[in-house]
Amino acid sequence: MSFTASTEYYSGQGALYMAPFDTSLINVFTNNLSYLHLGDTSSVNISTTVAAATAQNRKTGLRGTTLSIATSARCYLTASLNNINIQNLKTSLNADQVDMPAITSDPFTRIVQQGQSVFIHRPGLSATSATRTLPTAKVLVENVHYILDKDTGEFYTMTDDEQIAAGEAGSRLSDDDTVVITTSGKKISRLDPISHKTNLYSFYFTGLNTANGNDPVIVQVFKVALNDVPTLDLINNDILSLDIRGEVLDFEDSPYPSNYFNVVKIDNT
């Protein structure tokens, strides 16, 4: 399938790969870049905008353009990833990853209010106990004074009526009491978005054009600055996708006529 004047239809799917930008290794035919598979994608878009200085016909009153000179050109890459993992989240959000070790009998101090929740901000808790330290010391009982969601770290302080109904006949856990929650938990990873400078990457797309006999299509984007943090849908009724967005920069040392990207197709003629 060559690039001809005939009509072609495009529909398909593919995989997106990324590598740190390196001017010495950019040529696809001698490419030693080690690409990371970011995920499978059903949408890859490259858009361009050109700004121009113009002159207009001042005689007719119609203000027709008589001269147009391009003053700048910009190019953008957008790809929607169908699977979400720690690596493509880090890439799309310019995020740092912090790996936090497992905890054992670590204390967390919180001031509580009846009928409200405080959070330990750590999922996957186990072996948890709670003690009121102020205004008076009291060992607290789960499901009598509080309800703890060990999966999310939510500590809910039961109301007076809820504590009485659960069997508390004495001193109840009250507003503004200080509670020390002692717990153990698994190791976790935390993402801190927009926490480092913009990085430059090269992208490689390999796909199948299902509208044209599953012919393979390859797109190489030379130099991309991921400085556009996308909208991250945390939850909805659909299967979520993650958008990777960035500006395709002018690669002045490109070995190709284009300084931005190229498209490779099989010539079946």
VENGI-V529832 format. One line per field, one symbol per residue. phi: phi as a letter, one per 30 degrees, with the letter a starting at -180 (. if undefined). psi: psi as a letter, one per 30 degrees, with the letter a starting at -180 (. if undefined). Layout:
phi->???
psi->???
//
This chain:
phi->.cdbdddbcbalaabcbbbedbddbddddbdcdcccddldbcbbbbcbbbcbcbcbdccdidhddcabbdcabbbbcbbccdbcbddddeddchccccccddcbhdcbcbccbdibccbdiadidahcbbbdcbdbdadccdiccabccddcidccdddeddddddjdccdcdbeidcbcccbcaddbcbccdhcbddccbccbcbbbdddbihddbbbccdbbcdccdddcddaadcddbbccbacdcdcdcedcedccabbcbdccd
psi->jljlflkkkkkalakklklkkjffgfkffhjgkjkkjelkkgjkkjlkkkkkklkljfefffhkkfkkkkflkkkkkkkjkfkkleefeeefghlkkjkkllljhkkkkkklkkglklkfhjlhllhklkkkfkflkkklkkgeflkkjfefgkjkjlleeeeeffgjfbklklkgkkkjjkllllklkkkjlhgllklklkkkkklkjffhghkkkkkkkejkjigjklkjjekaflkllkkkklkjljjfgkglekgellkklkjg.
//
